[in-house]
Amino acid sequence: MQETLAAGIIRLTGWNGRVPLYDPMCGSGTLLSEALMHYCRIPAGVFRKRFGFEQMPDFDPALWEQVKAEADSRIRSVPEGLIAGSDRDKTAVHAARTNIMGIHHGNLVDIARSDFRDLPGLADQVIVTNPPYGIRMGRDQDMDLLFREFGNFLKHKCKGSTAYIFFGDPVYIKHIGLKPTWKKPLKAGGLDGRLAKYELF
Ligand SMILES: C[S@@+](CC[C@H](N)C(=O)[O-])C[C@H]1O[C@@H](n2cnc3c(N)ncnc32)[C@H](O)[C@@H]1O
């Protein structure tokens, strides 16, 4: 998933850190990374050494240093476990841990290896995730069934939570079996995606 799309999704959830945020199909952890950057107020491009605007004739290096110092001083830590996720795939979990450890306070984000069906439940939190789409996930993975089971998981094990699901292919929305509060088109990288919000009572 593109970082810009993940950052946009986190913004659209309106998550403000008052309740935990969890991604149960976290892949390489892009949504978790963007949630961490959002919560900790880490500026986008924090690791970039050079920017094109530094070549502009009226570029003021002293002012730029001041802007960077102010942004850096706003960076804050995150309570351990406030941001967490899991994935059933070992390689994805390894990639997610590596990616998140490269960000400030990434050591405070928990990433586990688990099938969402084996999670004890995700009550009273913000769930944000991007299930598989459009690619073969293996012979054992029936996509319609996966979405149906994920819908059941949300309905029965996530009471009091709000889920934001990014569907890379809107054809799967109907298989979740839940009525969304809203759906927003998010087209990115050639995808005709949808972000759907579900309130789980
Ligand atoms: C589209 S990818 C997520 C990409 C992620 N947003 C990222 O930026 O890397 C979907 C993920 O769902 C995971 N997945 C598929 N079925 C799963 C299941 N039953 N339980 C947990 N994870 C599952 C896959 O291993 C894959 O990493």
The ligand as an SDF file (V2000), in Angstrom:
LIG
                    3D

 27 29  0  0  0  0  0  0  0  0999 V2000
   -3.3680   -6.2500    1.0710 C   0  0  0  0  0  0  0  0  0  0  0  0
   -2.3640   -6.9670    2.3040 S   0  0  0  0  0  0  0  0  0  0  0  0
   -2.2140   -5.6990    3.5090 C   0  0  0  0  0  0  0  0  0  0  0  0
   -1.2350   -4.6650    3.0690 C   0  0  0  0  0  0  0  0  0  0  0  0
   -0.8840   -3.6640    4.1390 C   0  0  0  0  0  0  0  0  0  0  0  0
   -1.9370   -2.6700    4.3010 N   0  0  0  0  0  0  0  0  0  0  0  0
    0.4360   -3.0310    3.8190 C   0  0  0  0  0  0  0  0  0  0  0  0
    0.4660   -1.8330    3.5600 O   0  0  0  0  0  0  0  0  0  0  0  0
    1.4340   -3.7430    3.7680 O   0  0  0  0  0  0  0  0  0  0  0  0
   -3.4160   -8.1160    3.0790 C   0  0  0  0  0  0  0  0  0  0  0  0
   -2.7670   -8.8840    4.2040 C   0  0  0  0  0  0  0  0  0  0  0  0
   -3.7640   -9.7050    4.7920 O   0  0  0  0  0  0  0  0  0  0  0  0
   -3.1010  -10.8290    5.3170 C   0  0  0  0  0  0  0  0  0  0  0  0
   -4.1160  -11.8760    5.5770 N   0  0  0  0  0  0  0  0  0  0  0  0
   -4.8310  -12.5960    4.6740 C   0  0  0  0  0  0  0  0  0  0  0  0
   -5.6750  -13.4430    5.3040 N   0  0  0  0  0  0  0  0  0  0  0  0
   -5.4840  -13.2470    6.6440 C   0  0  0  0  0  0  0  0  0  0  0  0
   -6.0730  -13.8110    7.8140 C   0  0  0  0  0  0  0  0  0  0  0  0
   -6.9920  -14.7600    7.7200 N   0  0  0  0  0  0  0  0  0  0  0  0
   -5.6520  -13.3560    9.0320 N   0  0  0  0  0  0  0  0  0  0  0  0
   -4.6850  -12.3960    9.1210 C   0  0  0  0  0  0  0  0  0  0  0  0
   -4.0850  -11.8420    8.0430 N   0  0  0  0  0  0  0  0  0  0  0  0
   -4.4900  -12.2460    6.8200 C   0  0  0  0  0  0  0  0  0  0  0  0
   -2.0960  -11.2010    4.2490 C   0  0  0  0  0  0  0  0  0  0  0  0
   -1.0580  -11.9960    4.7940 O   0  0  0  0  0  0  0  0  0  0  0  0
   -1.6490   -9.8170    3.7890 C   0  0  0  0  0  0  0  0  0  0  0  0
   -0.4480   -9.4320    4.4430 O   0  0  0  0  0  0  0  0  0  0  0  0
  1  2  1  0
  2  3  1  0
  2 10  1  0
  3  4  1  0
  4  5  1  0
  5  6  1  0
  5  7  1  0
  7  8  2  0
  7  9  1  0
 10 11  1  0
 11 12  1  0
 11 26  1  0
 12 13  1  0
 13 14  1  0
 13 24  1  0
 14 15  1  0
 14 23  1  0
 15 16  2  0
 16 17  1  0
 17 18  1  0
 17 23  2  0
 18 19  1  0
 18 20  2  0
 20 21  1  0
 21 22  2  0
 22 23  1  0
 24 25  1  0
 24 26  1  0
 26 27  1  0
M  CHG  2   2   1   9  -1
M  END
$$$$
